């Protein structure tokens, strides 16, 4: 039984290597990253490929995530309880403001798109459930992480930024000032941080006493502005979703 559990753990460790910036792995590189033998990692990756969780490129001998994960991902997104709670709120908000509305949740030092209500227009391709973003990028990140403990934010800043992306501000002074403004106003705005053509307005969402996510309205920049009307609808929706999530916490 112990050997079987260890095998499962290694398979999960291999799958966890893959990300948007590291979407292909060879056996040797994966083994070095995990601190395991190449023969062990080869067996795990070959088994995962045999079940469709990875796909092997025979020419380069590199692996990428396989189609079996797509179905599981869609199933998880569709069945997620928080998504089911958020969708009615997002649909009402989107109808009121005429723009897309999304619900993001904090996941460690990142935030993840958990639910979305699309508005007609050119942003539909952007709203990919499960997509994650760095903590310092976009109004959603600011709305969530502005309320995290100061020592946590300082540690995140000290750990550095992903220099491969232009997402969000990359300096402590700007981030501290931005977070202070979010705490004072109760909402965050951003333009061009995640997408150069997109403006977003976001408000934090609580589950119990903790801010665990946010609601955001987003669209191409000339279509979205933090008007009193839009902010009012956004804050009302955030309060409604916070109440609903707190009742199920």
C-alpha positions as CSV (number, residue, x, y, z in Angstrom):
1,X,0.0,0.0,0.0
2,X,2.8,2.4,0.8
3,X,4.4,1.8,-2.6
4,X,1.1,2.4,-4.3
5,X,0.6,5.7,-2.5
6,X,4.2,6.8,-3.3
7,X,3.5,6.1,-7.0
8,X,0.4,8.2,-6.9
9,X,2.3,11.0,-5.2
10,X,5.0,10.9,-7.9
11,X,2.4,11.0,-10.6
12,X,0.8,14.1,-9.0
13,X,4.3,15.7,-8.6
14,X,4.9,15.2,-12.3
15,X,1.6,16.7,-13.4
16,X,2.2,19.7,-11.0
17,X,5.4,20.6,-13.0
18,X,3.4,21.8,-15.9
19,X,2.3,25.4,-16.1
20,X,1.6,28.1,-18.7
21,X,5.3,29.0,-18.8
22,X,6.6,25.4,-18.6
23,X,4.2,23.5,-20.7
24,X,6.6,20.8,-22.0
25,X,9.0,18.6,-20.0
26,X,11.6,16.0,-20.8
27,X,12.3,13.1,-18.5
28,X,15.8,14.3,-17.4
29,X,14.6,17.8,-16.6
30,X,11.6,16.6,-14.7
31,X,13.8,14.2,-12.7
32,X,16.2,16.9,-11.8
33,X,13.4,19.3,-10.7
34,X,11.8,16.6,-8.6
35,X,15.0,15.1,-7.2
36,X,14.1,11.6,-8.5
37,X,15.8,9.1,-10.7
38,X,15.3,9.3,-14.4
39,X,14.0,5.7,-14.6
40,X,11.4,6.4,-12.0
41,X,10.2,9.6,-13.8
42,X,10.2,7.8,-17.1
43,X,7.9,5.1,-15.8
44,X,5.5,7.6,-14.4
45,X,5.4,9.8,-17.5
46,X,5.0,6.8,-19.8
47,X,2.1,5.5,-17.7
48,X,0.4,8.9,-17.6
49,X,0.8,9.2,-21.4
50,X,-0.7,5.7,-21.8
51,X,-3.8,6.9,-20.0
52,X,-4.1,10.2,-21.9
53,X,-2.9,12.5,-19.1
54,X,0.3,13.3,-21.0
55,X,1.2,13.3,-24.7
56,X,4.7,12.4,-25.8
57,X,6.3,13.9,-28.8
58,X,8.3,11.1,-30.3
59,X,10.6,13.4,-32.2
60,X,11.7,15.6,-29.3
61,X,10.9,13.1,-26.5
62,X,9.1,15.9,-24.6
63,X,5.8,15.5,-22.8
64,X,2.9,17.9,-22.6
65,X,-0.5,17.7,-20.8
66,X,-2.9,15.4,-22.5
67,X,-6.6,15.4,-23.5
68,X,-7.8,13.3,-20.5
69,X,-7.1,16.4,-18.3
70,X,-9.4,18.6,-20.4
71,X,-12.5,16.5,-19.5
72,X,-11.6,16.4,-15.9
73,X,-11.0,20.1,-15.8
74,X,-14.3,20.9,-17.4
75,X,-16.0,18.5,-15.0
76,X,-14.4,20.2,-12.0
77,X,-15.3,23.6,-13.2
78,X,-18.9,22.7,-13.8
79,X,-19.4,21.0,-10.5
80,X,-17.5,23.5,-8.3
81,X,-20.0,24.6,-5.6
82,X,-18.6,28.2,-5.5
83,X,-19.1,28.5,-9.2
84,X,-22.7,27.5,-8.9
85,X,-23.2,30.1,-6.2
86,X,-21.4,32.8,-8.1
87,X,-23.0,32.4,-11.6
88,X,-26.5,33.9,-10.8
89,X,-24.8,36.9,-9.2
90,X,-22.4,37.3,-12.2
91,X,-25.3,37.0,-14.7
92,X,-27.3,39.7,-13.0
93,X,-24.2,42.0,-12.8
94,X,-23.3,41.4,-16.4
95,X,-26.8,42.2,-17.5
96,X,-26.9,45.4,-15.5
97,X,-23.5,46.8,-16.8
98,X,-23.5,45.3,-20.2
99,X,-20.0,43.9,-19.8
100,X,-18.4,40.6,-18.8
101,X,-18.4,39.8,-15.1
102,X,-16.0,37.2,-13.5
103,X,-15.4,35.6,-10.1
104,X,-11.7,35.0,-9.2
105,X,-10.5,33.1,-6.2
106,X,-7.1,33.3,-4.4
107,X,-4.9,30.3,-4.8
108,X,-1.6,30.8,-2.9
109,X,0.3,33.7,-4.5
110,X,-2.0,33.7,-7.6
111,X,-5.6,34.0,-8.4
112,X,-7.8,31.8,-10.6
113,X,-10.7,32.5,-12.8
114,X,-13.5,30.4,-11.2
115,X,-16.6,31.6,-12.9
116,X,-17.6,34.0,-15.7
117,X,-20.7,35.5,-17.3
118,X,-19.8,36.6,-20.8
119,X,-21.2,39.7,-22.4
120,X,-21.4,39.9,-26.2
121,X,-18.2,41.2,-27.7
122,X,-14.6,40.6,-28.2
123,X,-13.5,39.3,-24.8
124,X,-15.0,35.8,-24.9
125,X,-11.7,34.2,-25.7
126,X,-10.1,35.7,-22.7
127,X,-12.4,34.1,-20.1
128,X,-10.9,30.7,-19.7
129,X,-12.0,28.9,-16.5
130,X,-9.1,27.7,-14.4
131,X,-6.6,30.2,-15.8
132,X,-4.4,31.7,-13.1
133,X,-2.7,35.0,-12.8
134,X,0.1,36.4,-10.6
135,X,-0.9,38.2,-7.4
136,X,0.4,41.6,-8.6
137,X,-1.5,41.6,-11.9
138,X,-4.8,43.3,-12.7
139,X,-7.6,44.8,-10.7
140,X,-8.6,41.3,-9.5
141,X,-5.2,40.7,-8.0
142,X,-5.2,44.1,-6.3
143,X,-8.7,43.7,-4.9
144,X,-7.7,40.3,-3.3
145,X,-4.2,40.9,-2.1
146,X,-4.6,44.4,-0.8
147,X,-6.2,42.8,2.2
148,X,-3.6,40.2,2.8
149,X,-1.2,40.7,5.9
150,X,1.6,43.2,5.2
151,X,4.3,40.6,6.1
152,X,2.8,38.3,3.4
153,X,2.9,41.0,0.8
154,X,6.5,41.9,1.8
155,X,7.5,38.3,1.4
156,X,5.9,38.0,-2.0
157,X,7.7,41.2,-3.1
158,X,11.0,39.9,-1.8
159,X,10.5,36.6,-3.7
160,X,10.6,38.6,-7.0
161,X,8.4,38.9,-10.1
162,X,8.1,37.0,-13.2
163,X,10.2,39.0,-15.6
164,X,8.7,37.1,-18.6
165,X,5.5,39.0,-18.2
166,X,4.6,42.7,-18.1
167,X,1.6,41.9,-15.9
168,X,1.1,44.5,-13.2
169,X,3.5,46.8,-11.3
170,X,6.8,45.3,-10.3
171,X,8.0,47.5,-7.5
172,X,7.1,47.7,-3.8
173,X,6.3,51.4,-3.6
174,X,3.7,51.3,-6.3
175,X,2.1,48.1,-4.9
176,X,1.9,49.4,-1.4
177,X,0.4,52.7,-2.6
178,X,-2.1,50.8,-4.8
179,X,-3.1,48.4,-2.1
180,X,-3.7,51.3,0.3
181,X,-6.0,53.0,-2.2
182,X,-7.9,49.8,-2.7
183,X,-8.5,49.4,1.0
184,X,-9.7,53.0,1.2
185,X,-12.1,52.9,-1.8
186,X,-13.2,49.3,-1.5
187,X,-12.5,48.4,-5.1
188,X,-9.6,48.3,-7.6
189,X,-9.1,49.3,-11.2
190,X,-6.5,48.4,-13.8
191,X,-5.9,49.2,-17.5
192,X,-3.6,47.1,-19.7
193,X,-2.1,45.0,-16.9
194,X,-3.2,41.6,-17.9
195,X,-4.2,42.5,-21.5
196,X,-3.1,45.7,-23.1
197,X,-6.6,46.4,-24.4
198,X,-8.6,45.6,-21.3
199,X,-9.8,47.7,-18.3
200,X,-11.1,46.0,-15.2
201,X,-12.9,47.1,-12.0
202,X,-12.9,44.6,-9.1
203,X,-14.2,44.3,-5.6
204,X,-13.2,41.9,-2.9
205,X,-15.4,39.0,-1.9
206,X,-15.5,37.4,1.6
207,X,-16.2,34.0,2.8
208,X,-16.8,34.4,6.5
209,X,-14.3,36.9,7.8
210,X,-11.6,36.3,5.1
211,X,-11.3,37.8,1.7
212,X,-11.0,34.8,-0.6
213,X,-11.7,36.2,-4.0
214,X,-13.2,39.1,-6.0
215,X,-15.8,40.0,-8.5
216,X,-14.7,42.0,-11.5
217,X,-16.2,43.7,-14.5
218,X,-14.0,43.9,-17.5
219,X,-14.0,44.9,-21.2
220,X,-12.1,46.7,-23.8
221,X,-10.8,49.9,-22.4
222,X,-13.1,52.3,-24.2
223,X,-16.1,50.4,-23.0
224,X,-15.3,50.2,-19.2
225,X,-14.8,52.9,-16.6
226,X,-15.2,53.0,-12.9
227,X,-18.3,55.2,-13.0
228,X,-20.4,55.6,-9.8
229,X,-23.2,53.5,-11.4
230,X,-20.9,50.6,-12.4
231,X,-19.0,50.7,-9.0
232,X,-22.4,50.7,-7.2
233,X,-23.6,47.6,-9.1
234,X,-20.2,45.9,-8.5
235,X,-20.1,46.5,-4.8
236,X,-23.7,45.3,-4.4
237,X,-22.9,42.1,-6.3
238,X,-19.7,41.6,-4.2
239,X,-21.7,41.9,-1.0
240,X,-24.4,39.5,-2.3
241,X,-21.9,36.9,-3.2
242,X,-20.0,37.3,0.1
243,X,-23.2,36.7,2.0
244,X,-24.0,33.6,-0.1
245,X,-20.5,32.1,0.3
246,X,-20.4,32.9,4.0
247,X,-23.7,31.0,4.5
248,X,-22.1,27.9,3.0
249,X,-18.6,28.2,4.6
